[in-house]
Amino acid sequence: RLIHTTASEQTPFVLLDVKQTFTLANRNLVSLSVNASSYFRHNVADPFRFTLGGPLRLYASSIDEYRGTDIILTRAAYLRRIATLPTGLGHGVYLATGYESGEIWAPERSAVLRQDAFSGVLLSTPLGAITIGGAIGDAGRRKVFFTFGKLF
């Protein structure tokens, strides 16, 4: 429950994050995830609203481009190991591709649905994953991205 905040009524909220990753034939990874968050359509102040857009949250859109009180984001990703890194430098080099779909609502505007597809190269290192790639989305959105950390 969101309580005692400036410019927002007391509001219940729920966060749901479900992820599952499968290994296929020792060189392939498939990841499926669903993220849903809701203030149950209560009007809350902008800093408390949920956001979509940017790496890991609709790659082809700008960072935090969409703000609302209710969101759902689904993602399916496929990684294929194409090379193994030397011992101590990491686990491998992967080709990654995936699809994302996100919808966001707010009391003062209609729902916005965005979809995109992304692909890139991922290096799995002891410090974390390093990814460089690109994404193409609906409504003419396109981005080139670089991430340091987890891809999904």
Secondary structure, DSSP 8 states (H G I E B T S, - for coil): -B-SBTTB--B--EEEEEEEEEEETTTEEEEEEEEEEE-TT----GGGSEEE-STTS-TTS-TT-EEESEEEEEEEEEEEEEE---TTT-SEEEEEEEEEEEEEEETTEEEEEEEEEEEEEEEEETTEEEEEEEEEESTT-EEEEEEES---
